[in-house]
């Protein structure tokens, strides 16, 4: 579930997946073209929270979940 401050702290019942398009200065933790599951979205500050840290939204592109996209955890 994704926490969004836009809905006053309520959790949305959807899972968001993103694909890494830029791992500059984070190559030790991010892999380009790999799909990651987003735990929290901070639209105001422009970052996603993944299971291993928070990263700028500019590093990712949203992707619809598909059976062939196995997300990294």
C-alpha positions in Angstrom: 0.0 0.0 0.0 1.1 3.5 -0.7 0.9 6.3 1.9 0.0 9.6 0.4 -0.2 12.9 2.3 -2.7 14.1 -0.4 -5.4 11.9 1.2 -4.6 13.0 4.7 -2.5 9.9 5.7 -4.9 7.3 4.5 -3.3 4.3 2.7 -4.3 3.8 -0.9 -5.2 0.2 -1.9 -2.8 0.1 -4.9 0.7 -0.9 -5.4 3.0 1.3 -7.6 5.9 0.0 -9.5 8.6 2.1 -11.1 11.5 1.3 -13.5 14.9 2.8 -12.8 16.2 5.0 -15.7 19.1 6.7 -13.9 21.4 5.3 -11.2 24.0 8.1 -11.2 25.7 8.2 -7.8 23.5 5.3 -6.7 24.9 2.4 -8.8 25.6 0.4 -5.7 21.9 0.2 -4.8 20.0 0.9 -8.1 20.0 -1.0 -11.4 19.0 0.6 -14.6 15.9 -1.0 -16.2 15.1 -2.9 -13.0 11.5 -2.6 -11.6 11.0 -1.6 -8.0 8.0 -1.6 -5.7 7.2 1.8 -4.2 6.3 1.8 -0.5 5.6 5.5 -0.1 5.2 8.5 -2.5 6.2 12.0 -1.4 4.9 14.1 -4.3 5.5 17.4 -2.5 9.3 16.7 -2.1 9.5 14.6 -5.2 10.7 11.3 -4.0 9.8 7.6 -3.8 10.4 5.4 -0.7 11.6 1.9 -1.7 12.4 -0.9 0.7 16.0 0.2 0.9 15.9 4.0 0.9 14.3 7.1 -0.7 15.2 8.3 -4.2 14.2 11.2 -6.4 11.2 10.5 -8.7 13.4 11.8 -11.6 15.4 8.5 -11.4 12.3 6.4 -12.3 9.5 6.0 -14.8 6.1 4.5 -13.7 5.3 1.1 -15.1 2.1 -0.9 -15.0 2.5 -4.2 -13.1 2.7 -7.1 -15.4 3.4 -10.8 -14.8 6.7 -10.5 -16.6 7.9 -7.6 -14.5 9.3 -9.2 -11.3 9.8 -6.3 -8.9 12.9 -6.0 -6.8 12.3 -6.0 -3.0 
